[in-house]
């Protein structure tokens, strides 16, 4: 049985990772033949399963225990694909990723999204600067082979739908290639 792909969905907070990942997971059943892409919000998983070594006050985030995270994610059922949704991607082993999607957003749109989330001004500024300086994209390109990293615009609902369609097409080709490899 062919395992589904592991898709790393990353980007600055507010670029639409979770919404895109949820739509992608729901839409994966429309593939012919359908297969499961399970969405994992990695930030929630880290918090809920205590996959951390405590809280970092300065960065207002958990200090991730990468070994614990790796063990949990590698327990996936045979045949299941994953969408790993998180604002960073360098915590995952390179061997995991079949596709790394970096969502990008216009900085004005991003600012408005983060304001609606009631982020403190310093976090809005920090995330906006990160997006302008393409920090997450650079991190992805340093962590994975360039041929599996794709940068997608995520400013509008139409962008999100187009991105999901594009990733589903990629998944279909990915699965066909794996089936051919298995036949050999």
Buried (B, 14 or more C-beta within 10 A) or exposed (E): EBBBBBBBBBBBBBBBBBBBBBBBBEBBEEBEEEBBBBBBBBBEBBBEEEBBEEEEEEEEBBEBBEEBBBEBBEEBEEEEBBBBBBBBBEBBEEEBBBBBBBBBBBBEBBBBBBEEEEBEEEBBEBBBEBBEEBBBBEBBBEBBEEEBBBBBBBBEEEBBEBBBEEBBEBBBEBBEEBEEEEEE
